[in-house]
Amino acid sequence: MAIKTFNFNYDCHEAEAVFTVDTDVFTNDHAKATLEFFTWDYDKDNDPITEVLKKYAMEAIRVATRYSFNVRGVISDFKDKEGFASVDGSLGLTLVSVDGYEFDDDKLDYTVS
């Protein structure tokens, strides 16, 4: 069993997602099929598992941010997502942790006219 851990952080750790992948279960072929299903723009010269997990990480962060979900909520949400494998470990992908983006009004620029 080959387990790899992937840590993704967004915008200097403003948000992050961590996955473990059993590459004996979730293979390069599974990753390629997912990438092709969505016709995403991705680096075709890079490892397909890394490329697809970038997409999973972004989706996990979006869900966590939009619905204020913790890791269990995001895992549950993925069970119903068309084209995505479950991230509960049953298919070789496990979402270990996720932190959504915290919007801060101090970072909001504005103009008045």
C-alpha positions, 0 to 999 in steps of 0.5 A: 500500500503506497500512501501519499499525503498532499498538503495544499495551501491557498494564498500563503495559508489563507486556506488549506486542504490535506489529503491522503491517497492510497495510490494502489486504489486511486491510480493514475488512470482514475486521476486522468479519467476525472481530469478528462471528465471535467475537461479542466486545464491542467499540466499534462506533463505533471503527475495526474494524481497531483493535478487532480488533487489540486482540483479536489483541494480547490473544491474542498476549500470552496465548499468549506468557505461557502457553507462553513463546513468542517472536514466531515461536512465537506466529505459528506458534500463530496459524496453527491458531487458528480464526477468526483470520487468520494473523499472518505477513504473508500476509494483511496482518497481521504480528506484529512483536513480543510480550512476555508477562506476567511474573508476579512473586511480589512482586506476590502478595497473600495472607492467612493464616487 
